[in-house]
């Protein structure tokens, strides 16, 4: 049973204790603005702590990923490791006295026009109490990675092997000698396929959408050039460098988008694939590239080009979907 409601008034209600929520809270603390941070999980930065693979590093150089008012330590590597970034975030929380309220599931958030205030209802999963928060401002920092997304695939329910989402993948240690299909050729999918191959799995990857493939050094150069040059010019530089590095990737089934990599990042949040060595493994035949799936049977996956391959495990690196629309109410 749900316990009676508790009410708390503040100025800013922040939903989500990932890096963006922590940064917002820290800046408000420095300005002495009252606020509350509500987090669904039992820890801050849960995506990094609970749903990321072991070999993960920041794909952007550290100067592009630091939070306000606290640079990374000077001895930190240019591309910070997963554990290094988690330590940085924990230090940030301590330094700026960010105190998120964990295990709060948002039930609704709506703006009361008469009061001129946001009304946020959250269930405390520890006490089973429904808490009401009232504030002048609402900041939603849950990002786009709230709920795992697995697309509908014909016959997937009857697959006898193991099905995972990339958020459940930690390393390829337990997949040696297994036939593993990775669905999705974004950064997670490409790096998971690379990791699986390193651990001795027979890795294949499904490519469905056009992608830009760059190195992390190219991205770092592009981020620097954007300070001085138009986006179109930088995108042309990136395309030339990518072609010089990788040649024509269409022979493997990779298509390049019509728009440039930095334009797409700004306009649609679509990020380029930052290659960690996957393309070389594809070139050597260690990783197989396959087209879209048409059908799944007990242990066989059929593809658009009519190939049908056996797989022990299917890993969906197909991203996430936002859950904000479930609880953020409009004024209608």
Secondary structure, DSSP 8 states (H G I E B T S, - for coil): --EEEEEEE-SEEEE--SHHHHHHHHHHHHTT--EEEE-SSSSSSHHHHHSS-TT-B-SS-GGGT-BTTB---TTS-SS-BHHHHHHHHHHHHHHTT---B-SEEEEEEEEETTTTEEEEEEEETTTTEEEEEEESEEEE--TT-SEE-----TTGGG--SEEEEGGG---SGGGTT-EEEEE--SHHHHHHHHHHHHTT-EEEEE--S---EE-HHHHHHHHHHTTTS-HHHHHHHHHHHHHHHH--GGGGT----SS-HHHHHHHH----EE-SSHHHHHHHTSEEEE--EEEE-SSEEEETTS-EEE-SEEEE---EE--HHHHB----
